[in-house]
Amino acid sequence: MSSSLPQEQTIESDVRAAGTQSAFHRTFSALHYRDFRLLWFGAFTSTCGTFMQALAQGWLVYKITGSALLLGVDGFLATGPMLLFSLFGGVIADRIDRKKVMLASQWAQMTFAFVLALLIYLGKVQVWHILLMSFLTGSAQSFSGPAYASLLPLLVKREDVPNAVAMNSMQFNLARVIGPALGGVVYGVWGAAACFAFNGVSFIAVIIAMMIMNMPPT
């Protein structure tokens, strides 16, 4: 009887380990797909950079103008285009290769970030530069957003679509916490230009991810 006890404990431990592994697999099931995993990590890196820039941009606008109104205008110009152009972005995502739409948007956003970084570094930046780039960046996001959302269900099996949506929300919320924290450190050590430059560099991750993904056809 005593000899069977260790064997029972071993079986129980194996069952518990299998249950833990199964729960872990269910929680992160979407990450087991190569293309979704590439897109997830690329998007997470880019979103962290976006929130780094958002923090620095708010400080910069208020530092230049001292106006809470213009700070609000900048926020509106960054998000307003999503309301104006997302419907058109959805139509384009249904009719044009999603990979081309998303890559064009990422290249455009990267360019805008580097332009502002250069203007800040040279001491030439004015508030209208920031407002214009906010509007252009928001416009680019309004076209890539629908393409990105419509791509997620195509990268995983049908039963894993809810998990893919949840994982996408998780990466966004993680970036919303980590991005500003990193942005505060970078802003304090190297200044606003570095935050914009880091954001520009962060787009390289998602661009590379999309270039090596096996995008499903439209």
C-alpha positions, 0 to 999 in steps of 0.5 A: 500500500505504501508503494502505491502512494508515490505512484498515485502522487505522480499521476496526480501531479501529471494530471495537474500539470496537464491541466495547467498546460491546457489552461495556458494553451487556451489563454494564449491560443492565438499566439500559437499561430505564426502570422498572428504572433508576428503581427501581435509583437510588431503591433505591440512594439509600434503601439508602445512607440505611439504612446511614447510620442503621444506623451511627449507631444502633449508636453510639447504642445503645452510647452510651446503654446501654454494653451489648454485649448490647443492641447485639446485641438491636437488631441482632436486632430489625432483622433478625429480622422478615425470618425471621418475616414474609417468608413472609407478605410473599411471599404478600401480594406475590402477592395485593396490588398490589406497588406498594401494598405497597412504597409502604406499607413505604417510607412506614412506614420513613420515618416511623420514621426521622423519629420517631427523628430527632426524639426524638434532636434533642429529647434524649428518646430512650430505648433502648426507642424504638430497639428498638421502631423497629428491630422495626417497620422490620424488619417493614416490610422483610419485606413490601416485600422479597419484593414488590421481589424479585418485581418485578425479573423483570417490569421487564426482558426474560427474557434480561436477568433475570440482569443485573437480579439482578446489578445489584440486588446491586451497588447493595446492596453499593455502598450498604453501602460508601458509606452507612456512610462518609457516615454517619460523616461526618454523625455526626461533623459533625451528630450521630446525629439528622442520620443518621436524618433523612438516612435519612428523606429518602432514602426520598423517592427510592424513593417517587418512583421507584415512583410514576412507574414503570409497574408491571406488574399483579399 
